[in-house]
Amino acid sequence: MKTDLGAYFDQYEMMLRHAFWGKMFGVSVDMDLVLIYTPEAQMHLDKIKEDINEIFRDYLIEMVSVVFMSQSDFEKRYRLADRFVLTLMREN
């Protein structure tokens, strides 16, 4: 599944800046997946969400917690030393 998700993220590498793997992938972060996206991705987010849900469904996973965070929000929270963002950085 991680390989399939990674291949999908590679298709959208200009819009999806970074993916942080979470608890479903053995990382001690409260979410299963955190995606950092660029402003260009804003109008494509609905399709990206549907595609990611479909990948999880292919592995018979119906309930998943995915966080989408803009690159500017991520950078702002990093500068403010936000606990969630620092945990992502430390664990990944």
The first five atom37 places (N, CA, C, CB, O) and aatype in JSON, in Angstrom:
{
  "aatype": [12, 11, 16, 3, 10, 7, 0, 18, 13, 3, 5, 18, 6, 12, 12, 10, 1, 8, 0, 13, 17, 7, 11, 12, 13, 7, 19, 15, 19, 3, 12, 3, 10, 19, 10, 9, 18, 16, 14, 6, 0, 5, 12, 8, 10, 3, 11, 9, 11, 6, 3, 9, 2, 6, 9, 13, 1, 3, 18, 10, 9, 6, 12, 19, 15, 19, 19, 13, 12, 15, 5, 15, 3, 13, 6, 11, 1, 18, 1, 10, 0, 3, 1, 13, 19, 10, 16, 10, 12, 1, 6, 2],
  "atom_mask": [
    [1, 1, 1, 1, 1],
    [1, 1, 1, 1, 1],
    [1, 1, 1, 1, 1],
    [1, 1, 1, 1, 1],
    [1, 1, 1, 1, 1],
    [1, 1, 1, 0, 1],
    [1, 1, 1, 1, 1],
    [1, 1, 1, 1, 1],
    [1, 1, 1, 1, 1],
    [1, 1, 1, 1, 1],
    [1, 1, 1, 1, 1],
    [1, 1, 1, 1, 1],
    [1, 1, 1, 1, 1],
    [1, 1, 1, 1, 1],
    [1, 1, 1, 1, 1],
    [1, 1, 1, 1, 1],
    [1, 1, 1, 1, 1],
    [1, 1, 1, 1, 1],
    [1, 1, 1, 1, 1],
    [1, 1, 1, 1, 1],
    [1, 1, 1, 1, 1],
    [1, 1, 1, 0, 1],
    [1, 1, 1, 1, 1],
    [1, 1, 1, 1, 1],
    [1, 1, 1, 1, 1],
    [1, 1, 1, 0, 1],
    [1, 1, 1, 1, 1],
    [1, 1, 1, 1, 1],
    [1, 1, 1, 1, 1],
    [1, 1, 1, 1, 1],
    [1, 1, 1, 1, 1],
    [1, 1, 1, 1, 1],
    [1, 1, 1, 1, 1],
    [1, 1, 1, 1, 1],
    [1, 1, 1, 1, 1],
    [1, 1, 1, 1, 1],
    [1, 1, 1, 1, 1],
    [1, 1, 1, 1, 1],
    [1, 1, 1, 1, 1],
    [1, 1, 1, 1, 1],
    [1, 1, 1, 1, 1],
    [1, 1, 1, 1, 1],
    [1, 1, 1, 1, 1],
    [1, 1, 1, 1, 1],
    [1, 1, 1, 1, 1],
    [1, 1, 1, 1, 1],
    [1, 1, 1, 1, 1],
    [1, 1, 1, 1, 1],
    [1, 1, 1, 1, 1],
    [1, 1, 1, 1, 1],
    [1, 1, 1, 1, 1],
    [1, 1, 1, 1, 1],
    [1, 1, 1, 1, 1],
    [1, 1, 1, 1, 1],
    [1, 1, 1, 1, 1],
    [1, 1, 1, 1, 1],
    [1, 1, 1, 1, 1],
    [1, 1, 1, 1, 1],
    [1, 1, 1, 1, 1],
    [1, 1, 1, 1, 1],
    [1, 1, 1, 1, 1],
    [1, 1, 1, 1, 1],
    [1, 1, 1, 1, 1],
    [1, 1, 1, 1, 1],
    [1, 1, 1, 1, 1],
    [1, 1, 1, 1, 1],
    [1, 1, 1, 1, 1],
    [1, 1, 1, 1, 1],
    [1, 1, 1, 1, 1],
    [1, 1, 1, 1, 1],
    [1, 1, 1, 1, 1],
    [1, 1, 1, 1, 1],
    [1, 1, 1, 1, 1],
    [1, 1, 1, 1, 1],
    [1, 1, 1, 1, 1],
    [1, 1, 1, 1, 1],
    [1, 1, 1, 1, 1],
    [1, 1, 1, 1, 1],
    [1, 1, 1, 1, 1],
    [1, 1, 1, 1, 1],
    [1, 1, 1, 1, 1],
    [1, 1, 1, 1, 1],
    [1, 1, 1, 1, 1],
    [1, 1, 1, 1, 1],
    [1, 1, 1, 1, 1],
    [1, 1, 1, 1, 1],
    [1, 1, 1, 1, 1],
    [1, 1, 1, 1, 1],
    [1, 1, 1, 1, 1],
    [1, 1, 1, 1, 1],
    [1, 1, 1, 1, 1],
    [1, 1, 1, 1, 1]
  ],
  "atom_positions": [
    [[0.83, -1.18, 0.0], [0.0, 0.0, 0.0], [0.88, 1.26, 0.0], [-0.95, -0.01, 1.21], [0.6, 2.22, -0.72]],
    [[1.94, 1.24, 0.8], [2.83, 2.4, 0.86], [3.46, 2.67, -0.51], [3.92, 2.18, 1.93], [3.66, 3.82, -0.9]],
    [[3.77, 1.6, -1.23], [4.34, 1.74, -2.57], [3.32, 2.35, -3.52], [4.82, 0.37, -3.1], [3.66, 3.23, -4.32]],
    [[2.08, 1.88, -3.45], [1.02, 2.43, -4.31], [0.77, 3.91, -4.01], [-0.28, 1.63, -4.14], [0.61, 4.72, -4.92]],
    [[0.74, 4.25, -2.73], [0.56, 5.65, -2.35], [1.74, 6.5, -2.83], [0.38, 5.79, -0.83], [1.55, 7.59, -3.35]],
    [[2.95, 5.98, -2.64], [4.14, 6.71, -3.08], [4.13, 6.95, -4.57], [0.0, 0.0, 0.0], [4.5, 8.03, -5.03]],
    [[3.72, 5.94, -5.34], [3.64, 6.09, -6.8], [2.6, 7.15, -7.16], [3.29, 4.74, -7.48], [2.81, 7.94, -8.09]],
    [[1.49, 7.17, -6.45], [0.46, 8.18, -6.7], [0.99, 9.58, -6.38], [-0.8, 7.88, -5.86], [0.77, 10.52, -7.14]],
    [[1.69, 9.7, -5.25], [2.24, 11.0, -4.86], [3.27, 11.49, -5.89], [2.87, 10.92, -3.46], [3.38, 12.69, -6.13]],
    [[4.0, 10.57, -6.48], [4.98, 10.94, -7.51], [4.29, 11.56, -8.72], [5.79, 9.72, -7.94], [4.84, 12.45, -9.36]],
    [[3.08, 11.1, -9.03], [2.33, 11.67, -10.15], [1.98, 13.14, -9.9], [1.05, 10.86, -10.4], [1.88, 13.94, -10.83]],
    [[1.79, 13.48, -8.63], [1.38, 14.83, -8.25], [2.49, 15.56, -7.49], [0.11, 14.78, -7.4], [2.21, 16.4, -6.64]],
    [[3.74, 15.23, -7.78], [4.86, 15.77, -7.0], [4.93, 17.3, -7.04], [6.15, 15.19, -7.51], [5.47, 17.91, -6.12]],
    [[4.41, 17.92, -8.08], [4.43, 19.38, -8.14], [3.38, 20.0, -7.22], [4.21, 19.86, -9.58], [3.48, 21.17, -6.86]],
    [[2.37, 19.23, -6.83], [1.31, 19.74, -5.97], [1.4, 19.2, -4.55], [-0.04, 19.41, -6.56], [1.01, 19.88, -3.6]],
    [[1.91, 17.99, -4.39], [2.04, 17.39, -3.07], [3.51, 17.44, -2.68], [1.5, 15.92, -3.05], [4.32, 16.66, -3.17]],
    [[3.83, 18.37, -1.8], [5.23, 18.59, -1.44], [5.81, 17.49, -0.58], [5.35, 19.9, -0.72], [6.97, 17.1, -0.76]],
    [[5.03, 16.98, 0.35], [5.57, 15.97, 1.25], [4.45, 15.12, 1.83], [6.39, 16.64, 2.39], [3.34, 15.61, 2.06]],
    [[4.75, 13.87, 2.06], [3.81, 12.97, 2.74], [4.49, 12.46, 4.0], [3.37, 11.78, 1.81], [5.6, 11.94, 3.95]],
    [[3.83, 12.61, 5.1], [4.32, 12.08, 6.38], [3.48, 10.85, 6.71], [4.24, 13.17, 7.53], [2.26, 10.94, 6.83]],
    [[4.13, 9.72, 6.86], [3.45, 8.47, 7.2], [3.14, 8.48, 8.68], [4.32, 7.24, 6.82], [3.92, 8.99, 9.48]],
    [[2.01, 7.93, 9.05], [1.56, 7.96, 10.44], [1.39, 6.59, 11.06], [0.0, 0.0, 0.0], [2.09, 5.64, 10.71]],
    [[0.42, 6.5, 11.99], [0.27, 5.3, 12.83], [-0.01, 4.04, 12.03], [-0.83, 5.52, 13.82], [0.4, 2.96, 12.44]],
    [[-0.71, 4.14, 10.91], [-0.98, 2.96, 10.1], [0.31, 2.36, 9.53], [-1.95, 3.3, 8.97], [0.36, 1.18, 9.18]],
    [[1.34, 3.19, 9.44], [2.62, 2.76, 8.86], [3.7, 2.61, 9.93], [3.07, 3.76, 7.8], [4.89, 2.58, 9.61]],
    [[3.28, 2.51, 11.18], [4.23, 2.24, 12.25], [4.93, 3.45, 12.82], [0.0, 0.0, 0.0], [5.93, 3.31, 13.52]],
    [[4.44, 4.63, 12.55], [5.04, 5.86, 13.07], [4.12, 6.41, 14.15], [5.26, 6.92, 11.92], [2.9, 6.41, 14.01]],
    [[4.72, 6.87, 15.24], [3.9, 7.31, 16.36], [3.39, 8.74, 16.18], [4.7, 7.22, 17.66], [3.78, 9.66, 16.89]],
    [[2.51, 8.89, 15.21], [1.8, 10.14, 14.95], [0.31, 9.79, 14.98], [2.22, 10.8, 13.55], [-0.08, 8.72, 14.51]],
    [[-0.5, 10.68, 15.54], [-1.93, 10.38, 15.73], [-2.7, 10.16, 14.44], [-2.57, 11.48, 16.49], [-3.74, 9.5, 14.47]],
    [[-2.24, 10.67, 13.34], [-2.92, 10.53, 12.04], [-2.3, 9.38, 11.26], [-2.84, 11.84, 11.23], [-1.18, 8.95, 11.56]],
    [[-3.02, 8.88, 10.26], [-2.47, 7.82, 9.41], [-1.58, 8.37, 8.31], [-3.61, 7.0, 8.8], [-0.61, 7.74, 7.9]],
    [[-1.92, 9.56, 7.83], [-1.18, 10.16, 6.73], [-1.38, 11.67, 6.78], [-1.63, 9.58, 5.35], [-2.5, 12.14, 6.98]],
    [[-0.29, 12.42, 6.6], [-0.37, 13.88, 6.54], [0.25, 14.3, 5.22], [0.35, 14.56, 7.77], [1.4, 13.96, 4.93]],
    [[-0.5, 15.05, 4.42], [-0.03, 15.51, 3.12], [0.11, 17.02, 3.12], [-0.99, 15.05, 2.0], [-0.81, 17.75, 3.51]],
    [[1.28, 17.48, 2.69], [1.53, 18.9, 2.57], [1.39, 19.26, 1.09], [2.96, 19.29, 3.12], [2.07, 18.69, 0.24]],
    [[0.5, 20.2, 0.79], [0.22, 20.54, -0.6], [0.55, 22.0, -0.91], [-1.23, 20.25, -0.93], [0.58, 22.84, -0.02]],
    [[0.78, 22.27, -2.19], [1.08, 23.62, -2.66], [-0.22, 24.35, -2.99], [2.02, 23.57, -3.9], [-1.27, 23.73, -3.07]],
    [[-0.14, 25.66, -3.19], [-1.36, 26.4, -3.57], [-1.99, 25.9, -4.87], [-1.04, 27.89, -3.7], [-3.2, 25.98, -5.05]],
    [[-1.16, 25.39, -5.78], [-1.68, 24.89, -7.06], [-2.59, 23.68, -6.87], [-0.52, 24.53, -7.98], [-3.45, 23.4, -7.72]],
    [[-2.42, 22.97, -5.79], [-3.2, 21.75, -5.54], [-4.6, 22.05, -5.04], [-2.48, 20.88, -4.55], [-5.47, 21.17, -5.05]],
    [[-4.83, 23.26, -4.6], [-6.12, 23.6, -3.97], [-7.31, 23.19, -4.82], [-6.18, 25.09, -3.7], [-8.28, 22.64, -4.29]],
    [[-7.27, 23.45, -6.11], [-8.43, 23.13, -6.93], [-8.51, 21.65, -7.31], [-8.42, 23.96, -8.18], [-9.5, 21.21, -7.89]],
    [[-7.48, 20.87, -6.98], [-7.47, 19.44, -7.28], [-7.65, 18.57, -6.04], [-6.17, 19.08, -7.97], [-7.63, 17.34, -6.13]],
    [[-7.82, 19.19, -4.88], [-7.87, 18.44, -3.63], [-8.99, 17.4, -3.59], [-8.02, 19.38, -2.47], [-8.79, 16.31, -3.07]],
    [[-10.14, 17.72, -4.11], [-11.25, 16.76, -4.08], [-10.89, 15.48, -4.85], [-12.53, 17.38, -4.67], [-11.17, 14.38, -4.38]],
    [[-10.29, 15.63, -6.0], [-9.89, 14.46, -6.78], [-8.78, 13.69, -6.07], [-9.41, 14.88, -8.18], [-8.81, 12.46, -6.04]],
    [[-7.83, 14.39, -5.51], [-6.73, 13.74, -4.79], [-7.29, 12.96, -3.61], [-5.68, 14.78, -4.32], [-6.86, 11.83, -3.36]],
    [[-8.22, 13.53, -2.88], [-8.84, 12.84, -1.74], [-9.56, 11.58, -2.19], [-9.82, 13.78, -1.01], [-9.42, 10.53, -1.57]],
    [[-10.32, 11.69, -3.27], [-11.02, 10.51, -3.79], [-10.04, 9.41, -4.2], [-11.9, 10.89, -4.99], [-10.25, 8.24, -3.89]],
    [[-8.98, 9.79, -4.88], [-7.98, 8.81, -5.34], [-7.3, 8.12, -4.17], [-6.94, 9.49, -6.22], [-7.07, 6.91, -4.2]],
    [[-6.97, 8.89, -3.14], [-6.31, 8.3, -1.96], [-7.27, 7.37, -1.25], [-5.83, 9.41, -0.99], [-6.87, 6.28, -0.82]],
    [[-8.53, 7.76, -1.12], [-9.52, 6.87, -0.51], [-9.64, 5.58, -1.29], [-10.9, 7.57, -0.43], [-9.76, 4.5, -0.71]],
    [[-9.6, 5.67, -2.6], [-9.69, 4.47, -3.45], [-8.5, 3.54, -3.23], [-9.78, 4.87, -4.94], [-8.65, 2.32, -3.21]],
    [[-7.33, 4.1, -3.08], [-6.15, 3.27, -2.81], [-6.32, 2.52, -1.49], [-4.86, 4.13, -2.76], [-6.03, 1.32, -1.42]],
    [[-6.8, 3.2, -0.46], [-7.02, 2.53, 0.82], [-8.11, 1.46, 0.69], [-7.41, 3.55, 1.91], [-7.99, 0.38, 1.27]],
    [[-9.16, 1.75, -0.06], [-10.24, 0.76, -0.26], [-9.72, -0.48, -0.99], [-11.4, 1.38, -1.05], [-10.19, -1.59, -0.72]],
    [[-8.76, -0.3, -1.9], [-8.17, -1.45, -2.59], [-7.53, -2.42, -1.6], [-7.14, -0.97, -3.6], [-7.39, -3.61, -1.9]],
    [[-7.13, -1.92, -0.44], [-6.55, -2.76, 0.61], [-7.55, -3.06, 1.73], [-5.32, -2.07, 1.2], [-7.18, -3.46, 2.83]],
    [[-8.84, -2.86, 1.4], [-9.94, -3.13, 2.31], [-9.89, -2.31, 3.6], [-9.96, -4.6, 2.66], [-10.26, -2.78, 4.67]],
    [[-9.41, -1.08, 3.47], [-9.35, -0.16, 4.61], [-10.37, 0.94, 4.34], [-7.9, 0.43, 4.81], [-10.23, 1.71, 3.39]],
    [[-11.39, 1.0, 5.18], [-12.46, 1.98, 4.99], [-12.25, 3.23, 5.84], [-13.79, 1.35, 5.33], [-12.55, 4.34, 5.39]],
    [[-11.74, 3.07, 7.04], [-11.56, 4.2, 7.95], [-10.09, 4.57, 8.02], [-12.11, 3.87, 9.36], [-9.25, 3.77, 8.43]],
    [[-9.8, 5.79, 7.62], [-8.42, 6.27, 7.63], [-8.44, 7.76, 7.96], [-7.7, 6.01, 6.26], [-9.35, 8.48, 7.54]],
    [[-7.45, 8.21, 8.71], [-7.38, 9.63, 9.03], [-6.22, 10.26, 8.25], [-7.19, 9.85, 10.58], [-5.05, 9.99, 8.5]],
    [[-6.6, 11.11, 7.3], [-5.64, 11.79, 6.45], [-5.81, 13.29, 6.67], [-5.83, 11.41, 4.94], [-6.92, 13.81, 6.63]],
    [[-4.69, 13.96, 6.91], [-4.71, 15.4, 7.11], [-4.08, 16.05, 5.89], [-3.97, 15.81, 8.42], [-2.98, 15.67, 5.47]],
    [[-4.77, 17.03, 5.32], [-4.23, 17.84, 4.23], [-3.89, 19.21, 4.81], [-5.25, 17.95, 3.03], [-4.75, 19.87, 5.4]],
    [[-2.64, 19.61, 4.65], [-2.19, 20.88, 5.2], [-1.45, 21.65, 4.11], [-1.27, 20.65, 6.45], [-0.59, 21.09, 3.43]],
    [[-1.8, 22.91, 3.95], [-1.11, 23.71, 2.94], [0.34, 23.9, 3.35], [-1.82, 25.08, 2.74], [0.69, 23.86, 4.53]],
    [[1.17, 24.12, 2.36], [2.58, 24.31, 2.62], [2.81, 25.55, 3.49], [3.36, 24.44, 1.3], [3.68, 25.53, 4.36]],
    [[2.05, 26.6, 3.26], [2.21, 27.82, 4.06], [1.79, 27.58, 5.51], [1.39, 28.96, 3.46], [2.45, 28.08, 6.42]],
    [[0.71, 26.83, 5.74], [0.3, 26.5, 7.11], [1.36, 25.65, 7.81], [-1.04, 25.77, 7.12], [1.67, 25.87, 8.98]],
    [[1.89, 24.68, 7.08], [2.92, 23.83, 7.64], [4.14, 24.66, 8.04], [3.32, 22.73, 6.64], [4.68, 24.48, 9.13]],
    [[4.59, 25.55, 7.17], [5.77, 26.38, 7.46], [5.5, 27.32, 8.64], [6.17, 27.21, 6.23], [6.37, 27.52, 9.49]],
    [[4.28, 27.88, 8.69], [3.92, 28.76, 9.8], [3.93, 27.99, 11.12], [2.53, 29.4, 9.55], [4.47, 28.46, 12.12]],
    [[3.33, 26.81, 11.11], [3.29, 26.0, 12.33], [4.69, 25.52, 12.73], [2.35, 24.8, 12.14], [4.97, 25.37, 13.92]],
    [[5.55, 25.29, 11.75], [6.93, 24.89, 12.04], [7.68, 26.05, 12.71], [7.66, 24.47, 10.73], [8.39, 25.84, 13.69]],
    [[7.51, 27.27, 12.19], [8.17, 28.44, 12.78], [7.67, 28.7, 14.2], [7.92, 29.68, 11.91], [8.43, 29.17, 15.05]],
    [[6.42, 28.38, 14.45], [5.85, 28.57, 15.79], [6.15, 27.4, 16.72], [4.34, 28.77, 15.69], [5.72, 27.39, 17.87]],
    [[6.89, 26.43, 16.22], [7.26, 25.24, 16.99], [6.01, 24.48, 17.46], [8.13, 25.63, 18.2], [5.94, 24.03, 18.6]],
    [[5.05, 24.36, 16.56], [3.82, 23.63, 16.84], [4.15, 22.17, 17.15], [2.83, 23.73, 15.64], [4.92, 21.53, 16.44]],
    [[3.56, 21.66, 18.19], [3.86, 20.3, 18.65], [3.58, 19.24, 17.58], [3.05, 19.99, 19.91], [4.39, 18.33, 17.38]],
    [[2.44, 19.35, 16.9], [2.07, 18.38, 15.88], [3.1, 18.35, 14.75], [0.67, 18.7, 15.32], [3.54, 17.28, 14.34]],
    [[3.48, 19.51, 14.24], [4.44, 19.6, 13.15], [5.81, 19.11, 13.59], [4.53, 21.04, 12.63], [6.49, 18.4, 12.84]],
    [[6.23, 19.47, 14.78], [7.53, 19.0, 15.27], [7.55, 17.49, 15.45], [7.88, 19.69, 16.6], [8.57, 16.84, 15.21]],
    [[6.43, 16.92, 15.87], [6.34, 15.46, 15.97], [6.46, 14.81, 14.61], [5.01, 15.05, 16.63], [7.15, 13.81, 14.45]],
    [[5.79, 15.39, 13.61], [5.92, 14.87, 12.24], [7.37, 14.89, 11.79], [5.06, 15.69, 11.27], [7.87, 13.9, 11.25]],
    [[8.03, 15.99, 12.0], [9.43, 16.13, 11.57], [10.33, 15.13, 12.29], [9.93, 17.56, 11.81], [11.2, 14.52, 11.68]],
    [[10.13, 14.97, 13.58], [10.97, 14.09, 14.37], [10.73, 12.61, 13.99], [10.69, 14.31, 15.88], [11.68, 11.84, 13.89]],
    [[9.48, 12.23, 13.8], [9.16, 10.82, 13.56], [9.42, 10.39, 12.11], [7.72, 10.56, 13.9], [9.61, 9.2, 11.86]],
    [[9.45, 11.32, 11.18], [9.65, 10.98, 9.78], [11.02, 11.43, 9.37], [8.58, 11.61, 8.88], [11.41, 11.24, 8.22]]
  ]
}
